[in-house]
Amino acid sequence: MKEDNFFEKVYQVARQIPYGRVTSYGAIAKYLGTARSARMVGWAMNGSGAKDVPAHRVVNRVGMLTGKQHFDGTNLMQQLLENEGVKVEDNQIVEFQKHFWDPAKELS
């Protein structure tokens, strides 16, 4: 599988994450049939800046904002999530399961 093709598939899934919801790198990888590729999903998110992808809605498996250093400004990822009603404390999504969106359940 070409890297570009995989990244585009990741972006297609990420674009479907509803407003006010989040998913994880691993959930996207699992949905795409590449469960061990969570890190690759992270790399895709890092390069998604100009592609109209809501990368701020993709976090690690426990709800930590691990990709926040890839956003302009120190707290932009958190601000974007909070603007959508997702509360964040200490780089951790509060009530993560309540906000979690599983593409395997929602896009099947």
Biopython code that builds the backbone (N, CA, C, O; Angstrom):
import numpy as np
from Bio.PDB.StructureBuilder import StructureBuilder

atoms = [
    (1, "MET", "N", (0.847, -1.180, 0.000)),
    (1, "MET", "CA", (0.000, 0.000, 0.000)),
    (1, "MET", "C", (0.890, 1.240, 0.000)),
    (1, "MET", "O", (1.790, 1.378, 0.829)),
    (2, "LYS", "N", (0.625, 2.117, -0.927)),
    (2, "LYS", "CA", (1.388, 3.357, -0.982)),
    (2, "LYS", "C", (1.062, 4.224, 0.224)),
    (2, "LYS", "O", (-0.085, 4.286, 0.667)),
    (3, "GLU", "N", (2.075, 4.887, 0.745)),
    (3, "GLU", "CA", (1.883, 5.754, 1.911)),
    (3, "GLU", "C", (0.842, 6.834, 1.634)),
    (3, "GLU", "O", (-0.017, 7.098, 2.476)),
    (4, "ASP", "N", (0.911, 7.460, 0.456)),
    (4, "ASP", "CA", (-0.047, 8.512, 0.107)),
    (4, "ASP", "C", (-1.474, 7.984, 0.158)),
    (4, "ASP", "O", (-2.373, 8.648, 0.674)),
    (5, "ASN", "N", (-1.676, 6.787, -0.380)),
    (5, "ASN", "CA", (-2.987, 6.173, -0.415)),
    (5, "ASN", "C", (-3.491, 5.929, 1.012)),
    (5, "ASN", "O", (-4.650, 6.217, 1.313)),
    (6, "PHE", "N", (-2.639, 5.404, 1.887)),
    (6, "PHE", "CA", (-3.014, 5.164, 3.278)),
    (6, "PHE", "C", (-3.379, 6.480, 3.954)),
    (6, "PHE", "O", (-4.397, 6.565, 4.640)),
    (7, "PHE", "N", (-2.556, 7.500, 3.766)),
    (7, "PHE", "CA", (-2.817, 8.806, 4.380)),
    (7, "PHE", "C", (-4.172, 9.347, 3.916)),
    (7, "PHE", "O", (-4.934, 9.878, 4.724)),
    (8, "GLU", "N", (-4.474, 9.217, 2.633)),
    (8, "GLU", "CA", (-5.749, 9.708, 2.105)),
    (8, "GLU", "C", (-6.916, 8.966, 2.759)),
    (8, "GLU", "O", (-7.940, 9.577, 3.066)),
    (9, "LYS", "N", (-6.773, 7.660, 2.973)),
    (9, "LYS", "CA", (-7.825, 6.879, 3.642)),
    (9, "LYS", "C", (-8.015, 7.369, 5.075)),
    (9, "LYS", "O", (-9.142, 7.466, 5.562)),
    (10, "VAL", "N", (-6.908, 7.677, 5.742)),
    (10, "VAL", "CA", (-6.970, 8.218, 7.103)),
    (10, "VAL", "C", (-7.734, 9.543, 7.086)),
    (10, "VAL", "O", (-8.597, 9.774, 7.933)),
    (11, "TYR", "N", (-7.421, 10.404, 6.134)),
    (11, "TYR", "CA", (-8.078, 11.703, 6.044)),
    (11, "TYR", "C", (-9.573, 11.550, 5.775)),
    (11, "TYR", "O", (-10.382, 12.304, 6.316)),
    (12, "GLN", "N", (-9.940, 10.579, 4.942)),
    (12, "GLN", "CA", (-11.357, 10.338, 4.650)),
    (12, "GLN", "C", (-12.121, 9.972, 5.917)),
    (12, "GLN", "O", (-13.241, 10.438, 6.127)),
    (13, "VAL", "N", (-11.516, 9.139, 6.758)),
    (13, "VAL", "CA", (-12.163, 8.755, 8.020)),
    (13, "VAL", "C", (-12.227, 9.969, 8.954)),
    (13, "VAL", "O", (-13.276, 10.254, 9.532)),
    (14, "ALA", "N", (-11.115, 10.675, 9.099)),
    (14, "ALA", "CA", (-11.049, 11.817, 10.022)),
    (14, "ALA", "C", (-12.070, 12.895, 9.650)),
    (14, "ALA", "O", (-12.635, 13.545, 10.530)),
    (15, "ARG", "N", (-12.303, 13.082, 8.371)),
    (15, "ARG", "CA", (-13.273, 14.098, 7.937)),
    (15, "ARG", "C", (-14.696, 13.756, 8.378)),
    (15, "ARG", "O", (-15.569, 14.625, 8.375)),
    (16, "GLN", "N", (-14.933, 12.516, 8.750)),
    (16, "GLN", "CA", (-16.277, 12.093, 9.145)),
    (16, "GLN", "C", (-16.507, 12.124, 10.658)),
    (16, "GLN", "O", (-17.609, 11.839, 11.124)),
    (17, "ILE", "N", (-15.475, 12.466, 11.418)),
    (17, "ILE", "CA", (-15.636, 12.565, 12.871)),
    (17, "ILE", "C", (-16.589, 13.718, 13.150)),
    (17, "ILE", "O", (-16.323, 14.850, 12.745)),
    (18, "PRO", "N", (-17.688, 13.447, 13.831)),
    (18, "PRO", "CA", (-18.667, 14.516, 14.070)),
    (18, "PRO", "C", (-18.131, 15.634, 14.973)),
    (18, "PRO", "O", (-17.252, 15.419, 15.808)),
    (19, "TYR", "N", (-18.678, 16.807, 14.780)),
    (19, "TYR", "CA", (-18.404, 17.972, 15.619)),
    (19, "TYR", "C", (-18.645, 17.579, 17.082)),
    (19, "TYR", "O", (-19.663, 16.969, 17.408)),
    (20, "GLY", "N", (-17.704, 17.933, 17.955)),
    (20, "GLY", "CA", (-17.865, 17.651, 19.375)),
    (20, "GLY", "C", (-17.536, 16.223, 19.777)),
    (20, "GLY", "O", (-17.787, 15.826, 20.915)),
    (21, "ARG", "N", (-16.980, 15.454, 18.863)),
    (21, "ARG", "CA", (-16.603, 14.068, 19.149)),
    (21, "ARG", "C", (-15.117, 13.897, 18.840)),
    (21, "ARG", "O", (-14.529, 14.719, 18.137)),
    (22, "VAL", "N", (-14.518, 12.841, 19.358)),
    (22, "VAL", "CA", (-13.111, 12.536, 19.098)),
    (22, "VAL", "C", (-12.964, 11.046, 18.832)),
    (22, "VAL", "O", (-13.829, 10.247, 19.191)),
    (23, "THR", "N", (-11.861, 10.688, 18.202)),
    (23, "THR", "CA", (-11.518, 9.284, 18.031)),
    (23, "THR", "C", (-10.022, 9.144, 18.285)),
    (23, "THR", "O", (-9.334, 10.129, 18.553)),
    (24, "SER", "N", (-9.531, 7.926, 18.198)),
    (24, "SER", "CA", (-8.114, 7.692, 18.463)),
    (24, "SER", "C", (-7.388, 7.243, 17.199)),
    (24, "SER", "O", (-8.003, 6.789, 16.233)),
    (25, "TYR", "N", (-6.071, 7.381, 17.233)),
    (25, "TYR", "CA", (-5.241, 6.924, 16.124)),
    (25, "TYR", "C", (-5.497, 5.434, 15.893)),
    (25, "TYR", "O", (-5.637, 4.985, 14.755)),
    (26, "GLY", "N", (-5.556, 4.683, 16.984)),
    (26, "GLY", "CA", (-5.764, 3.238, 16.894)),
    (26, "GLY", "C", (-7.120, 2.858, 16.341)),
    (26, "GLY", "O", (-7.233, 1.883, 15.598)),
    (27, "ALA", "N", (-8.159, 3.613, 16.693)),
    (27, "ALA", "CA", (-9.504, 3.309, 16.182)),
    (27, "ALA", "C", (-9.560, 3.514, 14.672)),
    (27, "ALA", "O", (-10.213, 2.745, 13.966)),
    (28, "ILE", "N", (-8.883, 4.541, 14.176)),
    (28, "ILE", "CA", (-8.839, 4.762, 12.724)),
    (28, "ILE", "C", (-8.052, 3.634, 12.060)),
    (28, "ILE", "O", (-8.480, 3.095, 11.039)),
    (29, "ALA", "N", (-6.911, 3.279, 12.631)),
    (29, "ALA", "CA", (-6.098, 2.198, 12.067)),
    (29, "ALA", "C", (-6.885, 0.891, 12.025)),
    (29, "ALA", "O", (-6.862, 0.179, 11.021)),
    (30, "LYS", "N", (-7.572, 0.581, 13.105)),
    (30, "LYS", "CA", (-8.364, -0.648, 13.166)),
    (30, "LYS", "C", (-9.471, -0.630, 12.115)),
    (30, "LYS", "O", (-9.693, -1.630, 11.433)),
    (31, "TYR", "N", (-10.154, 0.481, 11.983)),
    (31, "TYR", "CA", (-11.223, 0.619, 10.991)),
    (31, "TYR", "C", (-10.685, 0.369, 9.576)),
    (31, "TYR", "O", (-11.367, -0.231, 8.745)),
    (32, "LEU", "N", (-9.462, 0.833, 9.311)),
    (32, "LEU", "CA", (-8.863, 0.666, 7.986)),
    (32, "LEU", "C", (-8.267, -0.724, 7.778)),
    (32, "LEU", "O", (-7.709, -1.010, 6.719)),
    (33, "GLY", "N", (-8.385, -1.595, 8.797)),
    (33, "GLY", "CA", (-7.880, -2.956, 8.669)),
    (33, "GLY", "C", (-6.395, -3.087, 8.914)),
    (33, "GLY", "O", (-5.784, -4.094, 8.558)),
    (34, "THR", "N", (-5.808, -2.056, 9.528)),
    (34, "THR", "CA", (-4.374, -2.063, 9.826)),
    (34, "THR", "C", (-4.180, -1.716, 11.302)),
    (34, "THR", "O", (-3.577, -0.699, 11.645)),
    (35, "ALA", "N", (-4.705, -2.584, 12.164)),
    (35, "ALA", "CA", (-4.770, -2.299, 13.598)),
    (35, "ALA", "C", (-3.434, -1.913, 14.226)),
    (35, "ALA", "O", (-3.411, -1.188, 15.221)),
    (36, "ARG", "N", (-2.338, -2.376, 13.672)),
    (36, "ARG", "CA", (-1.028, -2.057, 14.255)),
    (36, "ARG", "C", (-0.406, -0.782, 13.676)),
    (36, "ARG", "O", (0.778, -0.516, 13.882)),
    (37, "SER", "N", (-1.192, -0.014, 12.969)),
    (37, "SER", "CA", (-0.665, 1.179, 12.286)),
    (37, "SER", "C", (-1.074, 2.492, 12.930)),
    (37, "SER", "O", (-1.142, 3.517, 12.251)),
    (38, "ALA", "N", (-1.348, 2.478, 14.227)),
    (38, "ALA", "CA", (-1.761, 3.717, 14.903)),
    (38, "ALA", "C", (-0.716, 4.820, 14.730)),
    (38, "ALA", "O", (-1.065, 5.986, 14.548)),
    (39, "ARG", "N", (0.544, 4.456, 14.787)),
    (39, "ARG", "CA", (1.599, 5.468, 14.638)),
    (39, "ARG", "C", (1.568, 6.082, 13.234)),
    (39, "ARG", "O", (1.800, 7.280, 13.068)),
    (40, "MET", "N", (1.281, 5.250, 12.228)),
    (40, "MET", "CA", (1.169, 5.747, 10.854)),
    (40, "MET", "C", (0.013, 6.747, 10.748)),
    (40, "MET", "O", (0.112, 7.749, 10.040)),
    (41, "VAL", "N", (-1.079, 6.465, 11.457)),
    (41, "VAL", "CA", (-2.217, 7.386, 11.468)),
    (41, "VAL", "C", (-1.764, 8.718, 12.070)),
    (41, "VAL", "O", (-2.145, 9.785, 11.587)),
    (42, "GLY", "N", (-0.953, 8.650, 13.120)),
    (42, "GLY", "CA", (-0.406, 9.866, 13.722)),
    (42, "GLY", "C", (0.422, 10.661, 12.734)),
    (42, "GLY", "O", (0.317, 11.886, 12.670)),
    (43, "TRP", "N", (1.251, 9.962, 11.959)),
    (43, "TRP", "CA", (2.058, 10.656, 10.943)),
    (43, "TRP", "C", (1.151, 11.310, 9.911)),
    (43, "TRP", "O", (1.412, 12.429, 9.469)),
    (44, "ALA", "N", (0.088, 10.613, 9.530)),
    (44, "ALA", "CA", (-0.861, 11.189, 8.573)),
    (44, "ALA", "C", (-1.472, 12.468, 9.147)),
    (44, "ALA", "O", (-1.587, 13.475, 8.449)),
    (45, "MET", "N", (-1.863, 12.421, 10.427)),
    (45, "MET", "CA", (-2.456, 13.606, 11.056)),
    (45, "MET", "C", (-1.460, 14.758, 11.090)),
    (45, "MET", "O", (-1.844, 15.913, 10.907)),
    (46, "ASN", "N", (-0.196, 14.457, 11.320)),
    (46, "ASN", "CA", (0.831, 15.510, 11.353)),
    (46, "ASN", "C", (0.903, 16.250, 10.031)),
    (46, "ASN", "O", (1.181, 17.449, 10.005)),
    (47, "GLY", "N", (0.654, 15.546, 8.931)),
    (47, "GLY", "CA", (0.752, 16.165, 7.610)),
    (47, "GLY", "C", (-0.572, 16.607, 7.030)),
    (47, "GLY", "O", (-0.666, 16.871, 5.831)),
    (48, "SER", "N", (-1.596, 16.691, 7.858)),
    (48, "SER", "CA", (-2.941, 16.965, 7.345)),
    (48, "SER", "C", (-3.299, 18.448, 7.300)),
    (48, "SER", "O", (-4.397, 18.802, 6.870)),
    (49, "GLY", "N", (-2.406, 19.302, 7.728)),
    (49, "GLY", "CA", (-2.684, 20.719, 7.888)),
    (49, "GLY", "C", (-3.469, 21.414, 6.800)),
    (49, "GLY", "O", (-4.460, 22.080, 7.100)),
    (50, "ALA", "N", (-3.072, 21.289, 5.562)),
    (50, "ALA", "CA", (-3.721, 22.025, 4.477)),
    (50, "ALA", "C", (-4.781, 21.191, 3.755)),
    (50, "ALA", "O", (-5.209, 21.553, 2.659)),
    (51, "LYS", "N", (-5.202, 20.094, 4.349)),
    (51, "LYS", "CA", (-6.107, 19.178, 3.660)),
    (51, "LYS", "C", (-7.538, 19.193, 4.214)),
    (51, "LYS", "O", (-8.301, 18.262, 3.953)),
    (52, "ASP", "N", (-7.911, 20.212, 4.961)),
    (52, "ASP", "CA", (-9.263, 20.317, 5.496)),
    (52, "ASP", "C", (-9.651, 19.076, 6.299)),
    (52, "ASP", "O", (-10.726, 18.506, 6.112)),
    (53, "VAL", "N", (-8.752, 18.672, 7.196)),
    (53, "VAL", "CA", (-8.965, 17.501, 8.048)),
    (53, "VAL", "C", (-9.036, 17.979, 9.499)),
    (53, "VAL", "O", (-8.148, 18.709, 9.939)),
    (54, "PRO", "N", (-10.065, 17.589, 10.254)),
    (54, "PRO", "CA", (-10.162, 18.009, 11.658)),
    (54, "PRO", "C", (-9.238, 17.179, 12.555)),
    (54, "PRO", "O", (-9.701, 16.408, 13.396)),
    (55, "ALA", "N", (-7.941, 17.348, 12.366)),
    (55, "ALA", "CA", (-6.946, 16.557, 13.098)),
    (55, "ALA", "C", (-7.043, 16.763, 14.610)),
    (55, "ALA", "O", (-6.608, 15.904, 15.378)),
    (56, "HIS", "N", (-7.602, 17.879, 15.040)),
    (56, "HIS", "CA", (-7.734, 18.136, 16.482)),
    (56, "HIS", "C", (-8.667, 17.124, 17.144)),
    (56, "HIS", "O", (-8.652, 16.986, 18.367)),
    (57, "ARG", "N", (-9.469, 16.422, 16.366)),
    (57, "ARG", "CA", (-10.404, 15.435, 16.912)),
    (57, "ARG", "C", (-9.793, 14.045, 17.031)),
    (57, "ARG", "O", (-10.494, 13.099, 17.390)),
    (58, "VAL", "N", (-8.503, 13.901, 16.737)),
    (58, "VAL", "CA", (-7.842, 12.602, 16.832)),
    (58, "VAL", "C", (-6.818, 12.668, 17.964)),
    (58, "VAL", "O", (-5.901, 13.489, 17.949)),
    (59, "VAL", "N", (-6.998, 11.781, 18.944)),
    (59, "VAL", "CA", (-6.174, 11.768, 20.151)),
    (59, "VAL", "C", (-5.651, 10.345, 20.395)),
    (59, "VAL", "O", (-5.933, 9.436, 19.614)),
    (60, "ASN", "N", (-4.902, 10.160, 21.463)),
    (60, "ASN", "CA", (-4.409, 8.807, 21.722)),
    (60, "ASN", "C", (-5.498, 7.952, 22.383)),
    (60, "ASN", "O", (-6.602, 8.436, 22.633)),
    (61, "ARG", "N", (-5.192, 6.711, 22.659)),
    (61, "ARG", "CA", (-6.209, 5.742, 23.103)),
    (61, "ARG", "C", (-6.819, 6.029, 24.467)),
    (61, "ARG", "O", (-7.841, 5.441, 24.818)),
    (62, "VAL", "N", (-6.214, 6.919, 25.240)),
    (62, "VAL", "CA", (-6.791, 7.266, 26.538)),
    (62, "VAL", "C", (-7.289, 8.717, 26.578)),
    (62, "VAL", "O", (-7.662, 9.219, 27.639)),
    (63, "GLY", "N", (-7.293, 9.384, 25.427)),
    (63, "GLY", "CA", (-7.824, 10.736, 25.353)),
    (63, "GLY", "C", (-6.833, 11.855, 25.587)),
    (63, "GLY", "O", (-7.228, 12.993, 25.839)),
    (64, "MET", "N", (-5.550, 11.545, 25.506)),
    (64, "MET", "CA", (-4.529, 12.590, 25.665)),
    (64, "MET", "C", (-4.312, 13.313, 24.344)),
    (64, "MET", "O", (-4.368, 12.702, 23.277)),
    (65, "LEU", "N", (-4.064, 14.615, 24.420)),
    (65, "LEU", "CA", (-3.804, 15.430, 23.232)),
    (65, "LEU", "C", (-2.342, 15.279, 22.822)),
    (65, "LEU", "O", (-1.568, 16.231, 22.920)),
    (66, "THR", "N", (-1.968, 14.104, 22.369)),
    (66, "THR", "CA", (-0.568, 13.827, 22.054)),
    (66, "THR", "C", (-0.087, 14.534, 20.796)),
    (66, "THR", "O", (1.121, 14.668, 20.600)),
    (67, "GLY", "N", (-0.990, 14.989, 19.943)),
    (67, "GLY", "CA", (-0.582, 15.666, 18.719)),
    (67, "GLY", "C", (-0.574, 17.172, 18.806)),
    (67, "GLY", "O", (-0.415, 17.850, 17.791)),
    (68, "LYS", "N", (-0.742, 17.708, 20.000)),
    (68, "LYS", "CA", (-0.926, 19.155, 20.124)),
    (68, "LYS", "C", (0.275, 19.981, 19.665)),
    (68, "LYS", "O", (0.104, 21.137, 19.277)),
    (69, "GLN", "N", (1.480, 19.421, 19.699)),
    (69, "GLN", "CA", (2.658, 20.180, 19.274)),
    (69, "GLN", "C", (2.655, 20.450, 17.774)),
    (69, "GLN", "O", (3.448, 21.261, 17.296)),
    (70, "HIS", "N", (1.778, 19.786, 17.024)),
    (70, "HIS", "CA", (1.711, 19.980, 15.583)),
    (70, "HIS", "C", (0.723, 21.076, 15.172)),
    (70, "HIS", "O", (0.505, 21.310, 13.983)),
    (71, "PHE", "N", (0.134, 21.737, 16.155)),
    (71, "PHE", "CA", (-0.788, 22.840, 15.875)),
    (71, "PHE", "C", (-0.088, 24.157, 16.172)),
    (71, "PHE", "O", (0.719, 24.252, 17.097)),
    (72, "ASP", "N", (-0.407, 25.171, 15.376)),
    (72, "ASP", "CA", (0.151, 26.501, 15.630)),
    (72, "ASP", "C", (-0.367, 26.996, 16.977)),
    (72, "ASP", "O", (-1.546, 26.836, 17.293)),
    (73, "GLY", "N", (0.498, 27.581, 17.746)),
    (73, "GLY", "CA", (0.091, 28.079, 19.061)),
    (73, "GLY", "C", (0.119, 26.947, 20.074)),
    (73, "GLY", "O", (-0.063, 25.784, 19.716)),
    (74, "THR", "N", (0.340, 27.275, 21.304)),
    (74, "THR", "CA", (0.538, 26.245, 22.313)),
    (74, "THR", "C", (-0.722, 25.474, 22.675)),
    (74, "THR", "O", (-0.640, 24.288, 22.991)),
    (75, "ASN", "N", (-1.870, 26.107, 22.639)),
    (75, "ASN", "CA", (-3.097, 25.426, 23.055)),
    (75, "ASN", "C", (-4.169, 25.363, 21.977)),
    (75, "ASN", "O", (-5.349, 25.216, 22.297)),
    (76, "LEU", "N", (-3.789, 25.472, 20.707)),
    (76, "LEU", "CA", (-4.783, 25.521, 19.640)),
    (76, "LEU", "C", (-5.631, 24.245, 19.587)),
    (76, "LEU", "O", (-6.848, 24.323, 19.419)),
    (77, "MET", "N", (-5.008, 23.086, 19.725)),
    (77, "MET", "CA", (-5.771, 21.833, 19.673)),
    (77, "MET", "C", (-6.837, 21.813, 20.769)),
    (77, "MET", "O", (-7.991, 21.465, 20.521)),
    (78, "GLN", "N", (-6.435, 22.190, 21.980)),
    (78, "GLN", "CA", (-7.364, 22.237, 23.111)),
    (78, "GLN", "C", (-8.465, 23.267, 22.854)),
    (78, "GLN", "O", (-9.638, 22.994, 23.110)),
    (79, "GLN", "N", (-8.099, 24.436, 22.355)),
    (79, "GLN", "CA", (-9.091, 25.484, 22.093)),
    (79, "GLN", "C", (-10.118, 25.028, 21.058)),
    (79, "GLN", "O", (-11.313, 25.279, 21.216)),
    (80, "LEU", "N", (-9.659, 24.365, 20.008)),
    (80, "LEU", "CA", (-10.579, 23.874, 18.974)),
    (80, "LEU", "C", (-11.556, 22.868, 19.561)),
    (80, "LEU", "O", (-12.750, 22.914, 19.265)),
    (81, "LEU", "N", (-11.054, 21.956, 20.397)),
    (81, "LEU", "CA", (-11.932, 20.967, 21.028)),
    (81, "LEU", "C", (-12.917, 21.644, 21.980)),
    (81, "LEU", "O", (-14.107, 21.328, 21.977)),
    (82, "GLU", "N", (-12.424, 22.565, 22.783)),
    (82, "GLU", "CA", (-13.307, 23.243, 23.740)),
    (82, "GLU", "C", (-14.367, 24.083, 23.032)),
    (82, "GLU", "O", (-15.481, 24.232, 23.535)),
    (83, "ASN", "N", (-14.024, 24.632, 21.867)),
    (83, "ASN", "CA", (-15.015, 25.372, 21.070)),
    (83, "ASN", "C", (-16.143, 24.458, 20.615)),
    (83, "ASN", "O", (-17.241, 24.927, 20.315)),
    (84, "GLU", "N", (-15.876, 23.150, 20.561)),
    (84, "GLU", "CA", (-16.874, 22.161, 20.156)),
    (84, "GLU", "C", (-17.557, 21.520, 21.368)),
    (84, "GLU", "O", (-18.349, 20.589, 21.218)),
    (85, "GLY", "N", (-17.249, 22.021, 22.568)),
    (85, "GLY", "CA", (-17.893, 21.505, 23.767)),
    (85, "GLY", "C", (-17.185, 20.336, 24.430)),
    (85, "GLY", "O", (-17.750, 19.693, 25.314)),
    (86, "VAL", "N", (-15.956, 20.051, 24.016)),
    (86, "VAL", "CA", (-15.180, 18.962, 24.609)),
    (86, "VAL", "C", (-14.258, 19.564, 25.665)),
    (86, "VAL", "O", (-13.363, 20.344, 25.341)),
    (87, "LYS", "N", (-14.475, 19.205, 26.912)),
    (87, "LYS", "CA", (-13.670, 19.755, 28.004)),
    (87, "LYS", "C", (-12.327, 19.030, 28.087)),
    (87, "LYS", "O", (-12.257, 17.806, 27.978)),
    (88, "VAL", "N", (-11.260, 19.816, 28.284)),
    (88, "VAL", "CA", (-9.902, 19.273, 28.357)),
    (88, "VAL", "C", (-9.238, 19.805, 29.619)),
    (88, "VAL", "O", (-9.266, 21.007, 29.884)),
    (89, "GLU", "N", (-8.642, 18.906, 30.395)),
    (89, "GLU", "CA", (-7.869, 19.298, 31.587)),
    (89, "GLU", "C", (-6.537, 18.571, 31.558)),
    (89, "GLU", "O", (-6.491, 17.352, 31.396)),
    (90, "ASP", "N", (-5.452, 19.320, 31.714)),
    (90, "ASP", "CA", (-4.103, 18.743, 31.708)),
    (90, "ASP", "C", (-3.862, 17.881, 30.470)),
    (90, "ASP", "O", (-3.355, 16.764, 30.572)),
    (91, "ASN", "N", (-4.226, 18.403, 29.312)),
    (91, "ASN", "CA", (-4.053, 17.721, 28.019)),
    (91, "ASN", "C", (-4.818, 16.407, 27.908)),
    (91, "ASN", "O", (-4.488, 15.563, 27.075)),
    (92, "GLN", "N", (-5.829, 16.234, 28.737)),
    (92, "GLN", "CA", (-6.629, 15.009, 28.767)),
    (92, "GLN", "C", (-8.097, 15.375, 28.559)),
    (92, "GLN", "O", (-8.607, 16.300, 29.191)),
    (93, "ILE", "N", (-8.775, 14.642, 27.665)),
    (93, "ILE", "CA", (-10.196, 14.885, 27.445)),
    (93, "ILE", "C", (-10.984, 14.386, 28.649)),
    (93, "ILE", "O", (-10.841, 13.235, 29.061)),
    (94, "VAL", "N", (-11.812, 15.254, 29.206)),
    (94, "VAL", "CA", (-12.665, 14.894, 30.331)),
    (94, "VAL", "C", (-13.846, 14.099, 29.768)),
    (94, "VAL", "O", (-14.422, 14.471, 28.746)),
    (95, "GLU", "N", (-14.195, 13.015, 30.437)),
    (95, "GLU", "CA", (-15.270, 12.123, 29.971)),
    (95, "GLU", "C", (-14.998, 11.633, 28.543)),
    (95, "GLU", "O", (-15.837, 11.750, 27.651)),
    (96, "PHE", "N", (-13.802, 11.084, 28.365)),
    (96, "PHE", "CA", (-13.345, 10.626, 27.050)),
    (96, "PHE", "C", (-14.342, 9.674, 26.384)),
    (96, "PHE", "O", (-14.654, 9.836, 25.204)),
    (97, "GLN", "N", (-14.840, 8.691, 27.124)),
    (97, "GLN", "CA", (-15.764, 7.712, 26.525)),
    (97, "GLN", "C", (-17.053, 8.363, 26.028)),
    (97, "GLN", "O", (-17.631, 7.921, 25.035)),
    (98, "LYS", "N", (-17.496, 9.399, 26.707)),
    (98, "LYS", "CA", (-18.712, 10.111, 26.292)),
    (98, "LYS", "C", (-18.519, 10.772, 24.927)),
    (98, "LYS", "O", (-19.456, 10.836, 24.131)),
    (99, "HIS", "N", (-17.325, 11.257, 24.659)),
    (99, "HIS", "CA", (-17.022, 11.968, 23.414)),
    (99, "HIS", "C", (-16.454, 11.059, 22.332)),
    (99, "HIS", "O", (-16.325, 11.465, 21.178)),
    (100, "PHE", "N", (-16.112, 9.817, 22.711)),
    (100, "PHE", "CA", (-15.428, 8.923, 21.775)),
    (100, "PHE", "C", (-16.340, 8.489, 20.635)),
    (100, "PHE", "O", (-17.483, 8.088, 20.853)),
    (101, "TRP", "N", (-15.824, 8.575, 19.434)),
    (101, "TRP", "CA", (-16.522, 8.160, 18.208)),
    (101, "TRP", "C", (-15.725, 7.025, 17.587)),
    (101, "TRP", "O", (-14.556, 7.198, 17.243)),
    (102, "ASP", "N", (-16.354, 5.864, 17.442)),
    (102, "ASP", "CA", (-15.674, 4.687, 16.903)),
    (102, "ASP", "C", (-16.069, 4.504, 15.433)),
    (102, "ASP", "O", (-17.215, 4.155, 15.148)),
    (103, "PRO", "N", (-15.145, 4.733, 14.501)),
    (103, "PRO", "CA", (-15.497, 4.608, 13.092)),
    (103, "PRO", "C", (-15.975, 3.206, 12.733)),
    (103, "PRO", "O", (-16.782, 3.061, 11.815)),
    (104, "ALA", "N", (-15.512, 2.183, 13.416)),
    (104, "ALA", "CA", (-15.936, 0.812, 13.109)),
    (104, "ALA", "C", (-17.429, 0.626, 13.376)),
    (104, "ALA", "O", (-18.092, -0.155, 12.694)),
    (105, "LYS", "N", (-17.955, 1.344, 14.369)),
    (105, "LYS", "CA", (-19.380, 1.237, 14.695)),
    (105, "LYS", "C", (-20.220, 2.227, 13.900)),
    (105, "LYS", "O", (-21.363, 1.936, 13.548)),
    (106, "GLU", "N", (-19.657, 3.387, 13.620)),
    (106, "GLU", "CA", (-20.412, 4.454, 12.993)),
    (106, "GLU", "C", (-20.391, 4.434, 11.465)),
    (106, "GLU", "O", (-21.312, 4.946, 10.829)),
    (107, "LEU", "N", (-19.360, 3.853, 10.878)),
    (107, "LEU", "CA", (-19.222, 3.895, 9.425)),
    (107, "LEU", "C", (-19.465, 2.547, 8.764)),
    (107, "LEU", "O", (-19.302, 2.420, 7.550)),
    (108, "SER", "N", (-19.848, 1.550, 9.528)),
    (108, "SER", "CA", (-20.047, 0.208, 8.968)),
    (108, "SER", "C", (-21.277, 0.133, 8.116)),
    (108, "SER", "O", (-21.587, -0.926, 7.570)),
]
sb = StructureBuilder()
sb.init_structure("model")
sb.init_model(0)
sb.init_chain("A")
sb.init_seg("    ")
for serial, (resi, resn, name, xyz) in enumerate(atoms, 1):
    if name == "N":
        sb.init_residue(resn, " ", resi, " ")
    sb.init_atom(name, np.array(xyz, "f"), 0.0, 1.0, " ", f" {name:<3s}", serial, name[0])
structure = sb.get_structure()
